Amino acid sequence: MYPLQLDPSGRYGFFEIKPPFDPMSYLKNPFVIMIGVSLLMSQLMKNVDMEEMKKAQAEQGDAMKDMPQCMQQ
C-alpha cells in the first residue's frame, strides 16, 4: 500500500463546449446585412417605371455638369 492517497478534486474538461445555434448571430453579421440590403434594393428597382428612371438619370447628369471639374473624377 502506498503511503500517499490522492482523491480527484474535480472533473477536468478536455473538450470545448459548443455554443448552441443562434440565428440572430447571422442577422447581426455585417456581410449578411449588406447582402440583404442589396437584394431588397434589386427587388425594389424592378418596380420602378422606366420613364421615371430616365428622368432621374437626366437630373443626375445635369447636377454633375454643375459640379467643379476636380469633383467629377
C-alpha positions in Angstrom: 0.0 0.0 0.0 1.2 3.4 -0.9 1.6 6.0 2.0 0.0 8.9 0.0 -3.6 8.6 -1.0 -4.9 11.2 -3.6 -8.5 11.9 -4.5 -9.6 13.9 -7.6 -10.5 17.5 -6.7 -12.9 17.9 -9.7 -13.6 16.9 -13.2 -11.3 18.4 -15.9 -13.0 19.4 -19.2 -10.8 18.3 -22.1 -13.2 19.4 -24.8 -14.7 22.8 -25.6 -18.4 23.1 -25.1 -20.0 24.1 -28.4 -22.4 27.1 -28.1 -26.0 26.5 -29.1 -27.2 27.6 -32.6 -28.3 31.2 -32.6 -29.9 32.5 -35.9 -29.6 36.1 -34.6 -25.9 35.9 -34.8 -26.2 35.6 -38.6 -28.5 38.6 -38.8 -26.0 40.7 -36.8 -23.3 39.9 -39.3 -22.4 43.0 -41.5 -21.9 40.8 -44.6 -25.3 39.3 -44.3 -26.8 42.8 -43.8 -25.1 44.1 -47.0 -26.4 41.1 -49.0 -29.9 41.6 -47.6 -30.0 45.3 -48.4 -28.6 44.6 -51.9 -31.3 42.0 -52.6 -34.0 44.3 -51.2 -32.9 47.2 -53.4 -32.7 45.0 -56.5 -36.3 43.8 -55.9 -37.4 47.4 -55.4 -35.7 48.6 -58.6 -37.7 46.1 -60.6 -40.9 48.0 -59.8 -39.5 51.4 -60.9 -41.1 52.9 -64.1 -38.5 53.2 -66.9 -39.6 56.8 -67.7 -39.0 57.8 -64.1 -35.6 56.1 -64.2 -34.6 58.0 -67.3 -35.8 61.3 -65.8 -33.8 60.7 -62.6 -30.7 59.8 -64.7 -31.1 63.0 -66.7 -31.4 65.1 -63.5 -28.3 63.4 -62.1 -26.4 64.2 -65.3 -27.5 67.8 -65.1 -26.3 68.0 -61.4 -22.9 66.6 -62.4 -22.5 69.3 -65.0 -22.8 72.0 -62.3 -20.1 70.4 -60.2 -16.5 71.6 -60.4 -14.2 69.6 -62.7 -12.0 68.4 -59.8 -15.0 66.8 -58.1 -16.2 64.8 -61.2 -13.4 62.2 -61.1 
